Amino acid sequence: MLARTALSFANAGVLGATLAVWFLLPQYSTYALYGCLGWVVVAFGLMYSPWGNRRIRGTGSDPGTTGASVRGAALAGAPLDFCIYCAAQLPTAARRCPACGHALARG
């Protein structure tokens, strides 16, 4: 997350420098444009590489778990508070939704 934030600030800095060169030093505007395009290619490579798409720890309630494992645990057998079909509030041991009648998957 920190790397993506730093990359976003770097992108803004490169764009600002390119615009400054474009307007203040027009004789170097071609170099600035190609430099900015090169940076875009590098930034996309960094953002969408395995390094940029790594799992981010601590997104769940337990600081040592990943968000995917927390979501998987919630889907596996945790009690449902609301019907996934109509959003009605459910009693604790209900096998069917009292509002819409859909069968509920209980673990």
C-alpha positions, 0 to 999 in steps of 0.5 A: 500500500505504501509503495502504491501511494509513493508511486502515485506521488511520483506520478504526480511529480513527473506530470508536474515536471513535464508540464513545467518544462512544456510551458517554461522551456518549450525547446525541451518539450519533446524530451519532457514528453518522451520522458513522461511517456517512458515513466508511464511505461515504468509506472504501469510495470511497477503497478501491475507487476507481481511486486505491485499486486502482492497481498496486503496484510492486516486488512481483516479484523486480525492483523495477521490475516489477509482480507481474502482469508477473512472473507473466506471464513465469513462465507464458510460458516459464520451466521448470517444477520441479513438475507442475501436475497432481500436484505431482511433481518434473520433470526439466528437459527432460521433455515429460510428467510421469513420475508422472501422464503429463500433457503439459506445456506447454513454451515 
